[in-house]
């Protein structure tokens, strides 16, 4: 029986017309699967299903997701990431462990939480480096973290009262029900690349994942080292965000879930 599969042009270009046609005809696609985003069961005979191709340096793994969770797309990852657990075309399970990222300077700490804006809960990521970030190619004791982000399109926030604007071209990759990476546009219109990548996929709460699937976007806030800290509760995290904003030390944007 033909499957209700979505195979995007970029996925087709990677796997070839013959393989794509076999998938659409139901020859190689699984009937039931675990969604690579929300990790709940799906059925390609009963509901629209996206093909998501994870491409490493030498290996590619095709996974399946509810079309309501992820669009069909190609996601560039490292070979290390392809040791994670996604379902391939044959239905085999491949271990997908996180990439080991060696930071060039400070490490970017990322915290997930729900932020209440205009009476509605939104999934958010809060990014704070472990040390000052200087502009590439320069030396000194300053911190250029916020100016560099503002140049990329992040908006300075003086208060948290409304959802910040969408930063097009950037996205948040939630796969296997866990947070894997924040992706930024590739050079010269190429494939997105990781701006931040988890050393190991970060577990998020059911409430966070539900809100992310509802809004299909994630809010990302960033502040210089020492502005937020590791807060054990979401109310304390919100207090720290409000203080950073009031002190002119907070930028933020909204990012589509899982990329475009």
C-alpha positions in Angstrom: 0.0 0.0 0.0 1.4 3.5 -0.9 2.6 5.4 2.2 1.6 8.9 3.0 5.2 10.1 2.7 6.6 13.6 2.1 9.9 13.5 0.3 11.3 17.0 -0.2 13.3 18.0 -3.3 16.5 18.2 -1.2 16.0 14.7 0.2 15.2 13.4 -3.3 18.4 15.0 -4.6 20.4 13.2 -2.0 18.9 9.7 -2.2 18.1 9.7 -5.9 14.8 9.5 -7.8 14.8 5.7 -7.9 15.0 5.4 -4.1 12.6 8.2 -3.5 10.0 6.6 -5.8 10.4 3.3 -4.0 9.7 5.0 -0.7 6.6 6.7 -2.1 5.4 3.4 -3.4 5.7 1.9 0.0 8.5 -0.6 -0.9 11.1 0.6 1.5 9.2 2.7 4.0 8.1 1.3 7.3 4.4 1.2 8.1 4.8 2.0 11.8 7.8 4.0 13.1 8.9 6.1 16.1 8.9 9.8 15.2 12.5 11.1 15.2 11.3 14.3 16.8 8.7 13.5 19.5 9.5 9.8 19.8 5.8 8.8 19.8 4.6 6.1 17.3 3.6 7.0 13.8 2.0 5.2 10.9 2.9 6.1 7.3 -0.2 4.4 6.1 -2.5 6.5 8.2 -0.9 9.9 8.6 1.4 12.2 6.7 5.0 11.3 7.4 8.2 13.3 6.6 11.4 11.8 5.5 14.3 13.4 7.3 17.8 12.6 6.0 20.7 13.0 8.4 23.9 13.4 6.4 27.4 13.0 7.8 30.8 13.2 6.2 30.6 9.6 4.9 27.2 8.2 6.1 23.6 9.1 5.6 20.7 7.9 7.7 17.0 8.3 6.7 14.6 8.8 9.6 10.8 9.3 9.7 8.8 11.9 11.5 5.2 13.0 11.8 4.7 15.8 9.2 3.2 17.9 12.0 6.5 17.6 13.9 9.1 18.1 11.2 9.1 18.9 7.5 11.0 16.6 5.1 14.5 18.0 5.0 18.2 17.2 4.9 20.1 17.8 8.2 23.9 18.0 8.1 25.5 16.3 11.1 28.8 14.9 12.0 29.8 11.2 11.8 29.8 11.1 15.5 26.2 12.1 15.6 25.3 9.3 13.3 26.0 6.9 16.1 22.6 7.9 17.5 19.3 6.1 17.4 17.3 6.9 14.3 15.4 4.5 12.1 17.0 3.9 8.7 15.2 3.1 5.4 15.5 -0.6 6.2 14.0 -0.1 9.7 17.2 -0.9 11.5 18.2 1.1 14.5 21.5 2.9 14.4 23.1 4.3 17.6 23.3 8.1 17.3 25.5 9.5 20.1 26.2 13.2 20.3 29.1 14.8 18.6 32.1 15.7 20.7 32.5 19.4 20.1 35.8 21.1 20.9 35.1 24.7 21.7 37.3 27.3 20.2 37.0 29.6 23.1 34.4 29.6 25.8 31.7 26.9 26.0 28.1 27.9 25.4 25.9 26.8 28.2 22.3 26.1 27.2 19.3 25.9 29.5 15.8 25.0 28.4 12.7 26.3 30.1 9.2 27.6 29.6 8.7 31.3 29.5 5.3 33.0 30.1 4.6 35.8 27.6 1.2 37.5 27.1 -0.4 34.7 29.1 1.0 31.8 27.1 3.8 29.5 27.7 6.6 29.4 25.1 9.5 26.9 24.9 12.8 28.8 25.4 16.5 28.2 25.3 18.8 30.4 27.3 22.4 30.6 26.1 25.2 31.9 28.3 28.9 31.4 27.7 31.3 30.2 30.4 33.6 33.1 29.6 33.9 36.3 27.6 33.5 35.9 23.8 35.9 38.1 21.7 35.5 38.9 18.1 37.3 36.3 15.9 40.8 37.5 14.9 41.1 39.9 17.8 42.6 39.8 21.2 41.7 41.7 24.4 39.7 41.5 27.6 36.3 42.7 26.2 33.2 40.7 25.6 31.7 40.9 22.1 29.1 38.1 22.6 26.0 40.4 22.3 27.3 42.6 19.5 28.2 39.5 17.5 24.7 38.1 18.0 23.1 41.5 17.2 25.0 41.5 13.9 23.5 38.1 13.1 20.0 39.5 13.7 19.3 38.9 17.4 17.2 41.7 18.9 18.2 43.6 22.1 15.5 43.1 24.7 14.8 45.6 27.5 11.9 43.6 28.9 10.2 40.3 28.3 6.6 41.2 27.3 6.1 39.7 23.9 7.6 37.1 21.5 10.7 38.4 19.8 10.8 38.4 16.0 11.7 35.2 14.0 15.3 35.0 12.9 14.9 33.4 9.4 17.5 30.9 8.3 18.2 29.8 11.9 16.5 26.8 13.5 16.4 24.5 16.6 16.9 20.8 15.9 14.9 18.6 18.2 15.4 15.0 17.2 14.6 11.8 19.0 12.6 13.9 21.5 15.9 15.6 22.6 17.6 18.9 21.8 20.5 18.3 19.4 21.6 21.7 18.0 20.9 25.3 17.0 21.5 25.6 13.3 22.5 28.7 11.4 22.6 29.4 7.7 25.5 27.9 5.7 27.9 30.1 3.7 26.7 31.1 0.3 23.3 29.6 0.7 24.6 26.2 1.6 23.2 23.6 4.0 22.6 24.9 7.6 25.5 24.3 10.0 25.6 24.0 13.8 26.0 27.2 15.7 25.7 25.2 18.9 25.7 21.5 19.2 25.0 19.4 22.3 27.9 17.2 23.6 25.1 14.8 24.3 21.4 15.4 23.3 19.7 17.4 26.0 16.5 15.9 27.5 13.7 18.4 27.6 10.5 18.2 29.6 7.2 16.9 28.1 5.8 20.4 28.7 8.6 22.0 26.8 8.3 19.6 23.9 4.5 20.0 23.8 4.8 23.8 23.7 7.5 23.5 20.9 5.3 21.3 18.8 2.3 23.6 19.4 4.1 26.8 18.4 6.5 25.2 15.9 9.2 27.6 17.1 11.5 28.0 20.1 12.5 31.3 21.7 16.2 31.8 22.2 17.7 34.3 24.7 21.4 35.0 25.1 23.3 36.9 27.7 27.0 37.5 28.5 28.8 35.3 31.1 27.7 36.0 34.6 24.3 37.4 33.7 22.0 34.4 34.1 23.7 31.6 35.9 22.4 28.0 36.2 19.0 28.4 37.8 17.4 25.3 39.3 13.8 26.5 38.7 11.9 28.2 35.9 10.7 31.0 38.1 14.3 31.8 39.1 15.3 31.6 35.4 12.6 34.1 34.5 13.8 36.4 37.3 17.3 36.2 36.0 16.1 36.9 32.4 14.1 39.9 33.5 17.1 41.3 35.4 19.5 40.8 32.5 17.0 42.6 30.2 16.6 45.5 32.5 20.4 45.8 32.6 20.7 45.8 28.8 22.4 42.4 28.7 19.8 40.3 26.9 19.1 39.5 23.3 16.6 37.2 21.8 14.8 35.8 18.8 12.3 33.2 17.8 13.6 30.2 15.7 11.6 27.7 13.7 11.6 24.2 15.2 13.9 21.8 13.3 14.8 24.2 10.5 13.4 25.3 7.2 
